[in-house]
Amino acid sequence: QVQLVESGGGLVQPGESLRLSCAASGIIFTTYHMDWYRQAPGKQRDLVAHIYSGGVTTYADSVKGRFTISRDNAKNTVYLQMNSMKPEDTAVYYCKATSSTHFRSYWGKGTLVTVSS
């Protein structure tokens, strides 16, 4: 059974930092590309950051220079370090795993991040 479990969400003030984690089980983690998406209230779910199975990363323009995605293959975990946070970063953040060898993907249930003073 595949599970993606996000953690680390919460309430922070503008300018502060937060680190999200997504622990994967039931997949061969090293063969999966990993993504962080976010969905603000009333809006569509958007891609925030992507890390290929080989480690190359890409980011949405809105978070470039502030967010960093990384992965620890020994722990089957992907991270999202969020710095200099803004109120517009408020959203539910979702982890997604996409197989690099088969047409399959999986989603976590999300973790809420609120940026407010």
Secondary structure, DSSP 8 states (H G I E B T S, - for coil): --EEEEE--EEE-TT--EEEEEEEESS-GGGEEEEEEEE-TTS-EEEEEEE-TTS-EEE-TTTTTTEEEEEETTTTEEEEEE-S--GGG-EEEEEEEEESSSS-EEE---EEEEE--
